[in-house]
Amino acid sequence: METISSKGRQIFLRIGATITWFALIIQFYLIILNRITTVPETIIRFFSFYTILTNVLVAMCFTFLLFKPNSRGVTFFSQLNVVTAITLYITVVGIIYNVILRQIWNPEGLQRLADELLHVVVPLLFIFYWLLFSHIGKIRLKKIFYWLIYPLVYVICILFRGTLSGFYPYPFIDVNVLGYNKVILNSVGLFFGFFFLSLLLAAIANARNKKVQ
């Protein structure tokens, strides 16, 4: 049974890594192809999207676990706290896109393929990986506050750079349109969304841990 499980995990990692890197490459190609500013600025904007950064994190996790046995990367990405944090981040990608952003534009062709992969397929793949193959263990609630550092730093960096470039990657944090008061209110709402989803994922992980004891 352990051999079958190990083989299944390897297959899952191959599929996950291939799809995630493929989606990122397509999206990078499209943003360069359809750029409205210089290439360096376009590349900066590409990596300004929370979706892109988080999918890169997922791709790195899949890749390290697949190709780097006995490395520090594997040790890091194998930790239940780390895998659960990444699950949190990529789940938010799926929720925000499908609840908020899907309604405001209608991509076609290759762009639609990239969007569906980055916002639906990859989040689902990683959630299933977390449920099926992550280590069983207990998550202490204090760890949740460390998980929130990434989205907090992201918002701070985006708002700071936006004051210099005027570019904001998402409409709900667009200071040019909404103003700082509304953007800060939206950011606080997102922060609490992250927090409550963190509690839910921790509860699921701890319930799995109790089940096997």
C-alpha positions in Angstrom: 0.0 0.0 0.0 2.8 2.4 0.8 4.4 1.8 -2.6 1.1 2.5 -4.4 0.6 5.6 -2.3 4.2 6.8 -3.1 3.7 6.1 -6.8 0.4 8.0 -6.8 2.0 10.9 -5.0 4.8 11.0 -7.7 2.3 11.0 -10.5 0.3 13.7 -8.8 3.4 15.8 -8.3 4.3 15.4 -12.0 0.9 16.5 -13.1 0.8 19.4 -10.7 4.2 20.7 -11.6 3.6 20.4 -15.4 0.3 22.1 -15.3 1.4 24.9 -13.0 4.5 25.8 -14.9 2.7 25.5 -18.3 0.0 27.9 -17.1 2.6 30.4 -15.8 4.6 30.2 -19.1 1.4 30.8 -21.1 0.4 33.8 -19.0 3.9 35.3 -19.2 3.9 34.9 -23.0 0.5 36.6 -23.2 1.4 39.5 -21.0 4.6 40.2 -23.0 2.7 39.8 -26.3 -0.1 42.2 -25.2 2.1 44.6 -23.2 1.1 48.3 -23.1 4.4 49.4 -21.5 8.1 48.5 -21.6 9.2 44.9 -21.2 10.9 45.5 -17.9 7.8 47.2 -16.5 5.6 44.5 -17.9 7.7 41.8 -16.2 7.4 43.7 -12.9 3.6 44.0 -13.4 3.5 40.2 -14.1 5.1 39.5 -10.8 2.8 42.1 -9.1 -0.2 39.8 -9.3 -0.9 37.7 -6.2 -2.1 34.9 -8.6 1.2 34.7 -10.3 3.3 34.8 -7.1 1.2 32.2 -5.5 1.2 29.9 -8.5 5.0 30.2 -8.6 5.0 29.1 -5.0 2.8 26.1 -5.8 5.0 25.2 -8.8 8.2 25.4 -6.7 6.6 23.2 -4.1 5.5 20.6 -6.6 8.9 20.7 -8.3 11.1 20.5 -5.2 9.0 17.6 -3.8 9.4 15.8 -7.2 13.0 16.4 -8.2 15.0 17.4 -5.1 15.1 14.4 -2.7 16.9 15.0 0.6 17.3 18.7 0.0 16.5 21.7 2.2 13.7 22.6 -0.2 12.1 19.2 0.3 12.4 19.5 4.0 10.8 22.9 3.9 8.0 22.1 1.5 7.2 18.8 3.2 6.2 20.5 6.5 2.5 20.4 7.2 2.5 24.0 8.3 4.1 25.1 5.0 1.9 23.0 2.8 -1.2 24.2 4.6 -0.1 27.8 4.3 0.3 27.3 0.5 -3.1 25.7 0.4 -4.5 28.8 2.1 -2.8 31.1 -0.4 -3.8 29.2 -3.6 -7.4 28.7 -2.2 -7.8 32.4 -1.9 -6.6 32.8 -5.5 -9.5 30.5 -6.6 -12.1 32.1 -4.3 -11.3 35.8 -5.3 -11.2 35.1 -9.0 -14.4 33.0 -9.1 -16.4 35.2 -6.7 -15.2 38.7 -7.7 -13.0 38.8 -10.8 -14.7 36.3 -13.1 -17.7 38.6 -13.4 -15.8 41.7 -14.7 -14.1 40.2 -17.8 -14.5 37.5 -20.4 -11.1 36.2 -21.7 -11.0 34.1 -24.8 -8.7 31.6 -26.5 -5.3 31.1 -24.9 -6.0 33.7 -22.2 -9.0 31.8 -21.0 -7.0 28.6 -20.9 -4.3 30.3 -18.8 -7.0 31.9 -16.5 -8.8 28.6 -15.9 -5.6 26.8 -15.1 -4.2 29.4 -12.8 -7.5 30.2 -10.9 -9.3 26.9 -11.0 -7.3 23.8 -12.0 -4.1 24.6 -10.0 -6.0 25.6 -6.8 -8.0 22.4 -6.9 -4.9 20.3 -7.6 -3.1 21.7 -4.7 -6.1 21.3 -2.3 -6.3 17.7 -3.3 -2.6 17.2 -2.9 -2.9 18.7 0.6 -5.8 16.4 1.5 -4.4 13.3 0.0 -0.6 13.4 0.4 0.4 16.0 3.0 1.8 14.7 6.3 -0.6 14.1 9.2 0.1 16.2 12.2 -1.2 18.9 14.5 -1.2 22.6 13.6 -0.8 25.0 16.5 -3.0 28.1 16.1 -0.1 30.5 16.7 1.3 29.3 13.3 -1.7 30.9 11.6 -0.3 34.4 12.3 2.9 33.5 10.5 0.8 32.4 7.5 -0.7 35.9 7.3 2.7 37.6 6.8 2.8 36.8 3.1 -0.6 38.5 2.1 0.1 41.4 4.5 3.6 42.1 2.9 2.1 41.6 -0.5 -0.6 44.3 0.0 1.9 46.7 1.6 4.4 46.3 -1.4 1.6 46.7 -4.0 0.3 49.9 -2.4 3.7 51.3 -2.0 4.7 50.6 -5.6 1.3 51.9 -6.8 2.1 55.3 -5.4 5.2 55.3 -7.6 3.9 53.7 -10.8 0.1 54.2 -10.6 -0.4 50.5 -11.3 -2.6 48.3 -9.1 -3.1 44.7 -10.2 -6.6 44.3 -8.9 -9.7 46.6 -8.9 -10.4 46.2 -5.2 -7.1 47.7 -4.3 -7.0 50.3 -7.0 -6.3 53.5 -5.1 -6.7 55.6 -8.3 -10.4 54.6 -8.5 -11.4 53.8 -4.9 -9.2 56.0 -2.8 -7.1 54.9 0.2 -10.0 54.6 2.7 -11.9 52.1 0.5 -8.8 50.2 -0.4 -7.7 49.9 3.3 -11.3 48.7 4.2 -11.1 46.1 1.4 -7.7 45.0 2.6 -8.9 44.6 6.2 -11.8 42.5 4.9 -9.4 40.3 2.9 -7.2 39.9 5.9 -10.1 38.6 8.0 -11.0 36.3 5.1 -7.4 34.9 5.2 -7.7 34.5 9.0 -10.9 32.6 9.0 -9.9 30.4 6.1 -6.7 29.7 8.1 -8.7 28.6 11.0 -10.8 26.3 8.8 -7.8 24.6 7.2 -6.1 24.2 10.6 -9.2 22.6 12.0 -9.4 20.2 9.0 -5.7 19.3 9.4 -6.1 18.7 13.2 -9.2 16.6 12.7 -7.3 14.4 10.3 -4.6 14.1 12.9 -7.1 13.0 15.6 -8.6 10.5 13.2 -5.4 8.5 12.7 -4.5 8.5 16.4 
